[in-house]
Amino acid sequence: MRIRFVFSDQDFTATLQDNPSARDLISMLPLDLTVEDYSTNEKIAYLPRKLTEEGSGPFGNEAPGDLCYYAPWGNLAMFHASYCWSRGLIRLGRLDQGSAPLLQRGEYPLRVEPLA
């Protein structure tokens, strides 16, 4: 499963894992959201509803380019710098081209759509 993100002049894709939360995200697409900077290591976008947390749990190998869902707040989290797993964080997949598109600071309209 692959999805496409578009904001500002950034256009990039992500490959999703085969887990219940990622499948739930796919079922919601396409989406028009707002992406914004959070802290110093990620961009976030709030979803219109919460995703399922079925089958979630701790994971390792955290790395820039990870696409996650933060269940307590109901938002996507796209990491462009190092981070550590925390309770409620569910890995959805990885950005295909790495984290460089996330380095553009600011708040922008974000389009998320499935790729055939």
C-alpha positions in Angstrom: 0.0 0.0 0.0 1.4 3.4 -1.0 0.1 6.9 -0.5 1.0 10.3 -1.8 1.5 13.6 0.1 1.4 17.0 -1.4 2.0 20.3 0.4 3.5 23.6 -0.7 6.0 22.5 -3.4 6.6 19.1 -1.9 5.2 15.9 -3.5 6.3 12.6 -2.1 5.1 9.1 -1.3 5.1 6.6 1.5 4.9 2.8 1.7 2.6 1.7 4.4 2.9 -1.4 6.6 0.3 -4.0 6.5 -1.3 -3.3 9.9 -4.9 -2.4 11.0 -4.1 1.3 11.6 -2.5 1.7 8.1 -5.5 0.0 6.5 -7.8 2.2 8.4 -5.9 5.3 7.1 -6.2 4.0 3.5 -10.0 3.7 4.0 -10.2 7.4 4.7 -8.4 8.6 1.6 -8.3 11.0 -0.1 -8.0 13.7 2.6 -7.4 17.4 2.7 -5.6 18.3 6.0 -3.3 20.9 7.4 0.4 20.0 8.1 2.4 21.9 10.6 5.7 21.7 12.5 5.7 20.1 15.9 8.8 20.2 18.2 12.1 20.1 16.3 11.8 16.7 14.7 8.4 16.2 13.1 5.4 17.5 11.1 1.9 16.6 12.2 -1.5 16.6 10.6 -4.8 15.9 12.5 -7.1 13.3 11.0 -10.9 13.8 10.9 -11.4 10.8 13.1 -9.2 8.4 15.2 -7.7 5.3 13.6 -8.0 1.9 15.1 -5.3 0.9 17.5 -5.8 -2.8 17.0 -2.6 -4.8 17.0 -0.4 -1.8 18.1 2.5 -1.9 20.5 6.1 -0.9 21.0 8.4 -0.9 18.0 12.1 -0.3 17.5 14.4 1.0 14.8 12.9 4.5 15.0 14.4 6.6 12.2 13.8 9.8 10.2 11.4 9.1 7.4 9.0 7.2 9.6 5.3 7.8 9.2 3.4 7.2 12.4 0.0 7.8 14.1 -0.2 9.2 17.5 -3.4 7.8 19.0 -3.9 10.1 22.0 -4.2 13.1 19.8 -5.5 11.5 16.6 -2.7 12.8 14.3 -0.3 11.7 11.7 3.4 12.2 12.7 6.0 12.4 10.0 9.5 12.4 11.5 12.4 14.3 9.9 14.9 13.8 12.8 15.6 11.2 15.5 12.8 10.2 17.9 12.0 7.5 20.4 8.9 5.4 20.5 6.4 6.5 23.1 3.1 5.0 24.4 0.4 5.6 21.8 2.7 5.9 18.8 1.9 3.5 16.0 4.2 3.1 13.0 2.2 3.3 9.7 5.1 3.1 7.2 8.1 4.9 5.8 8.5 7.8 3.4 9.9 6.5 0.1 12.3 9.4 -0.7 13.4 10.0 2.9 12.6 12.9 5.2 13.9 15.8 3.1 10.4 17.0 2.0 9.6 17.5 5.7 12.3 20.1 6.3 10.3 22.9 4.8 9.1 24.8 7.9 5.6 26.2 8.3 1.9 25.3 8.1 0.4 24.3 4.8 -2.7 22.6 3.3 -1.9 18.9 2.9 -3.4 16.5 0.4 -3.1 12.8 1.1 -4.3 10.3 -1.5 -3.9 6.6 -2.3 -1.7 5.4 -5.1 -3.0 2.8 -7.5 
